[in-house]
Amino acid sequence: MAARTKSAKDRPSYRCTECGWTTAKWLGRCPECQAWGTVEEYGTPAVRTTAAGRVSTAALPIGQVDGRQATARSTGVDELDRVLGGGLVPGAVVLLAGEPGVGKSTLLLDVAAKAASPEHRTLYVTGEESASQVRLRADRINALDDDLYLAAETDLSAVLGHLDAVRPSLLIMDSVQTVASPEIDGAPGGMAQVREVAGALIRASKERGMSTLLVGHVTKDGAIAGPRLLEHLVDVVLHFEGDRHARLRLVRGVKNRYGATDEVGCFELHDEGITGLADPSGLFLTRRDAPVPGTCLTVTLEGRRPLVAEVQALTVDSQIPSPRRTTSGLETSRVSMMLAVLEQRGRISALGKRDIYSATVGGVKLSEPAADLAVALALASAASDTPLPKNLVAIGEVGLAGEVRRVTGVQRRLAEAHRLGFTHALVPSDPGKVPAGMQVTEVANVGEALRVLPRGRRRAAEDTRGGAPGTESTDAPRSVDTRR
């Protein structure tokens, strides 16, 4: 007699624990969410119904709900409060992620000391270092307080025990990937362990009205390590960014249930710790007595904060058949596009066969299109070996046709430039109200913008075919009357 084949009901099924995708066979990687190791076997679920139960609190009209329980409390660090939307809300869970060595532990240890008080104790739990190592860092950055408690634990049950003993108002867990639950199989940092640890800490935070700051590791491509569910469970997700060779550090909000997500906090990392920068524009400028060829200033927006930054360019004769194109702090693709626009629309042929080096000052990264005009002018200035006028800023996006397009926040950018003492600006058409006493010149294309270079040197950098197309008119760029 032939053996009975398994019916579809008896066959095992597999499901991704991250996104719920199902399949008939096991796979190492979910093709739906691209997560590794999340496909697990599960049986045919029994049909169950849930009966209505007793409610914990009665439903109220939303106007009668007391909102005072969600009042934010300051962390003591103004720049972090700016990103959080005023401070830490009781019961809120914040996930702070960043590259190794960027300064996450230093920042949170400073927050732990400044937020501690007799009425609001702080518990700092470290799973990556010993308690003595954290104490040494606290001595270095002067982060000592009698109401700041320190524990070195990697067991979830021990962490929950410390919460019962200390009863803190603020918990800092450094980091969530180093803690494991004995009830869950797998090594610390695994999908199941991170999910269980984060879920337990979030429940404890909501039940106790305790604010929680979780440190998260990142993968090599910059994404937060662990299940994507972690970012959905927490209330706030912050990214700590910065070049380890520069002093500037940025805390950028990615998700915030209590405030805006377009705020950015600026910090300076030094030997004595980390401090907030209420006015960080000075880090991105080079103070010099006379203008230098190949430099141009622009105003970039980090969130809603305008920052004046300097773009530098250098051109030298190439010694190899394929000229070098090196960038630092700028997108290589946009710099290459500006080179093509200058050669084709600006008739500057001296750039095609030369080595080009372009960079920003202070470690700032300029990725928004509003810096295109400053990059183009810096390259043209370097090609002609002619400095741009002093106290000039350039704002605008440059298209492939050579046109200068409008960008957002022109008035805020001009106000910041005027506050720092800049008197002349190149902007796209119709900039709106401009600061009194500031000369604002509207330019429609790259050809008009290049007229800020001295005429003799500009002609030396142009090709023998003549000026840029569309700029045959001898009319000068229109200046905006600041009296309106």
N, C-alpha and C positions, 0 to 999 in steps of 0.2 A: 504494500500500500504506500502510495506516495506521501512524503512528509507534508504536513500542513504548513503552508506559508503564513508568515505573519501578516495580519491585517494592518491597515493604516492606523487603527486605534492602538495596536500593540507596539508599533514602531516608535523609537525614541525621537523626540523633537528637540531642537536646540534654539535658544533665544539669546539675543544680546542684552546683557543687563544694563547697558547704557541707553540704547534707543528703542529696545523692544522688538527689533527685527527678528523674524523667525526663519528657520530653514530646516531641511530634513537631514542634513549632515553637519558634522562639526567643522568649523573653520577657525584658524588661528587669528584672523583679522576680520572684523565686521565690515562687509562691503558698503554698508549704509552710512555709518558714522566714522569709519576708518580707525576704530579703537582696537588695540591689540589685547588678546587674552580675556575678552568680555563675553564670548559665546559659550554658554553653559547648557547642559542637558536639563530638561525639565519634563515632567510627566503631564499627562492630560489632566488639566485642572478639574476638580469636582465642582459641580454646580452648587453654589451656596448662595444663600440670601442673608442679608443682615437686617436684623430687627431693629426697630427704633429704640433708642436708649435714652437715658436721662441726660439732659444737657447740663453742662457745668455752669454756664452763665446764660441768662436770658438775653435774647436779641433785643437791641434797643435801636430807636431811630438814630441815624448817624449824628444828628445835631446834639443828642444827649450824651454822646460818648465823651469821656473826660480825656482831653488831649494833653493835659499837663504831664502825664506819665511819660510822654515821648519828648520831653524837653531836653535838648542837647546840653551836655556839660563839657566845658572846655578841657582840652588835653594839656593846656599849658604851652603848646607850640602853635603859634598863630598861623603859620603856613599850612600845617596839617589841618587845623580847624577850617581854613579856607576851602580845602578840597572836600572835607567831610560835610560841609554845609553848616558849620557852626560848632561842631564838636561831636562827642560820642553820645548817642542816644542810649538810655538804659535798655538792656536786652538786645542791643544791636550786635551783629557779628561782622567783623571787617576782615577781609582777606588781603594781605599785602604781599605781593610777589615781585621778584626781581632777580637779576643775575647774581651769581656768587661774588661776594666782595664789594657789592655796590654800596653797602652801608645800612642794610635793613635792621640788623641787630643793634647797631649803634643808635639809630633813630628811635627804635622802640624802647630801648633802655632809657634814653633821655625822656621819652614820653612817660614811661613808668614812674620815674622819679618825680617829674613835675606834676603828674596827676594824683600822686599819693597824698593823703591827708588823714588826720584822725577819723574823720567821718567817712572817708572813701579809701579803703585799703586797696593796694595793688599787689597782685600775685604774678610774678614772672617765672614761668616754667621753661627751662631749657632742656632740650633733648639732644643737642649737638655738642654741648660743652659741659665742663664740670662747673660746679658752683664757684670754685675759686677762680676759674678763668673769667667768668662773668664779673666777679668782684674786682679783678684787676682792671677790666674795661670801665667799670663804674668809677673806680678811683681816677682813671685817666680823664674821663669826661665830666667828673664831679656830679655823678648821678647817685648819690647816697641819700637815703631818707629812712627814718625809723618805721614808717608805715609802708615801706616797700619790702615785700617778702620774696625770697628767692628759693627755688627748688629745682633740682636736676632729676627729672623722671622721664622714662620712656614707656611706662606702663599706664594704660588708660585708667585702670581702677585706682592706681595710686594718685593720679592727677585729680580724679573725682574726690578722693579722700582729702587731699589738700584743700579743695574747695569747701568741704564741710568744716575743716579745722580753721581756716583763715577767714572765710566768708568775705571775699573781696568784692569790691565794686567794679574792678577792672582786672581781667585775666589776659595775659600775653603768653601765647603758646608759640615757642620757637624750636622746631617748626612742626606743622601738622603731619608731615611725612615721616617724622622720626618716632612717633608714638604708635603703639600697637595695642590691640585688645586681645587678651588671652582667650576670649570666646570665639575669635575668628581665626581661621587658618590663613596662613600666608605671612610673608615677611613684611616688616614695616615699610610703608611707602607703596604697597600694592593697591590695586583698585579697591578690593573689598575692605582692606584695613583703613585706607583714607576715608572711604565712605562711612564706615562705622565710627571712627574717631570723630570726624566732623559732625556726624549726626548726634553723637552723645554730647559733645561740647555745645552744640547749638541748642539742644533740649535743656541743658543745664543753664545756659545763658538766658533763655526765655523764662524758665521757671523762677530763677532767682532775680531777674531784672538786672543782670550783670552784663556789662559791656565786655566784648571779647575781641582781641586782635590776634589773628592767626597769620603766621608767616608761611608762605608757600614757595616751594621750589619751582623752577622753570626748566623746560626741556631745552635742547640745543637750538631749537628754532624759536625760542622765546615764549612758547605757550606754557600755561600753568600745568605742572605735572599732576597726574592723577585723573580721576574721572571728571568729565565735563559737568557732571551733576554738582560738583563742589561749588562751582561759580553760581549755579542756580539757587543753592540752598542759602548761601550767605546773603547779607543785606547790602554790603558794600564791597566792591572789588577795586583795589588800587594797584597800579604798576609803578615800581620804583626804577627809574631809568637814569643812566649816566655812564659816561666813559670813565673807566678806572684811572686813566691818565689825566683826567681833568677834575677840577674842583666842583663843578656844577652837578647837582643832582635834582631830578624832577620827579615829583609824585603826581601821577596822572590818574584821574578818576575814570574808570571804565563802566562801572555800575554803581548807582547810589539811589537807594530807596528814600533817602531823606534830604536829597539836595540835587544840584545840577551835576551833570557829568562832563561839562566842558571847563572845569576849573583845574588849574595846575599850580602846585606848590613848588617853590624854588628853594633849594638848600645848598649850602656850601660845606663840603667835607674837608676838614683840616685835622691837624695832629691832636687838637684838644677836643675833637668830637665833630658834631654837625650842628649848624645853626641855620635858621631861616633867613631868607633874603627877601625883604620887602621891596627892594629896588635892585634887581639883578642885572640891569642893563650895563653897568660898569664892567662886568666880567667879559662882555662880548666886544669891547671897544679897545683900540690901541691908542693911547695918548701920545700924540706927536705934535711938534711945533709947526711943521710944514707938511703939506699933502705929499703922498708918495704915489707914483704910478702903479696901476693895477689894484687899487683899493676902492671900494664903494660901500656905502652904508645903506641899510634897508631897515624896515620895521616889520617884524614878524609877529603873528598872534599865536601865543601858546594858550589854548583855551580862549578865555576872554581877556587875557593879559597881554598888552603890547610890549614887545622887547626890541630894542634897537640892537642890531647885529651888524658885524662887519664882514664883508666878502673880500677875499684876496685872490689875485690871479698873477701868475708868472709865466712868461713865454720865453723860451730859449731855443737856439738852433738845434735841431735834432741831429744826432750822430748815427742814427739807425734808419733803415728804410721805412719802418712803421713808427711814426711819432708816438710818444707816450701821452696818455691821458690819465692823470692822477687826480683824485678828488678826496677831500676829507671834510666831513660835515655836510656835503652836498650830494644830491643824487647824480650819479654818473650819467644816467640817461638824459636828464634835463640839461646838464652842462654840455653834453654832445649836441643836443638840440639847439642850444644857444649858439654853439660854434657854427652849425649849419646855417642858422638864420643870419648870423653876422656875415658869413661868406657869401650867401646868395642874395639876401635882401639889403645888407649893409655894404656890400661890395668890398669887404675887407678880406683880401686874399692872403695876408701875412700869417694867418692862423693855421692854414691847412697843412703845412709842412714843418711845423714847429712843435716842440714838446710843450704841453700845456699842464700846468699845475694850478689847482684851485682849492681853496680851503676856507673855513670860517675861523673866527677867533673865539677862544674860550671854551671850545668843545660843544658849542650849540649846533644842533642839526636843523638845517633849513630844508624842509620837504614841501612846503606849500608853494603854489605857483606865483604868489605875490613877490617872491624873491627873484623872479626871472629877469626883470629889468636891471636889478643891481648886478646880477651875474654877467649879463651882456655888457654893461658899461665897464665892469672891472676887466673883462677880457679885452674889450676895445682899448681901454686905457693902457693895459699891459702891452698890447700889440704896437701901439704908437709911442710907448714910453713917455706918456703925457699924463700928469696927475689931473684928476677931476677937481672942480672947484671945492674949496674948503666949506665945511658945514652943509654939505649936500646929501640928501637921502633920496633914494629911488624906490618907488613902489609901483608894482604892476605886473601883470601876467603877459607874456609875449607869445603870440601864436606863430604858426609856421608861415603865415603870410607876412610876418613882420609887424602885425598890428599889436598895439598895447591895449589889453583888455582891462575892464574894471575888476576890482577885487572887493571883498567884504571888509567892513570896518575901516574905511579910509580915514574917516574923521577921528577915530580913536588913535590910529597910527600917527596921524599928523599932530594930534595933541601931545602924544608922548615925545615925538621928535622935537616939538617946540619947547616942551618942558626941559629937555636936556640941552637946549641952546642951539639947535639947528635952525638955520634961517632960510634955507632954500630946499625945495622938494620937487621932484619930477613925479607926476601922477597921471593916471588915465583921465579921460574926459569926464566932466561933471563930478568933481570930488565932493560937492556939497559945501557946507560952511567950513571955512578954514580959520585957524588961529590968527588973531590980529598981530600984525608985524611980521608975518612969515610969507615969503614969496613962493607961491605955488605955481608951477608951470605945467600946463596940460600938454601931453604929447600923444599923438594918435598912432605913431609907428616908431620903429627903431631908428629910422633915418632922422626924425626930429629929435629923438633923445640923444643921438650922437653929436648933435650940434653944441652940446655943452663942452665938448673937447675944443681946445684952441684950434682955430681954422687951419693953420699951417701944418701942425702935426697930424690933424685929422686927415688932411689930403694925402699926407705921406703914407698913411695906413690904408687908404682906399685904393681899389684897383683902378687901372687906367681906363676902364670902361665907363667911369662916371659914378654919380651918386646912386643911392638906393632907389629902386622903382617906387613910384608913387610919391616921391619927395622932390619932384622937379620944381614945385612952387617955391618961390623965394621968400614966402611969408614966414616970419619967425613963429615959433610955438606961442600959443596964446597963454598969457599969464592971468591968474585969477585975482580979481580985486578983493583984498582982504577987508575992505570997509563994509561989504554987504552983510 
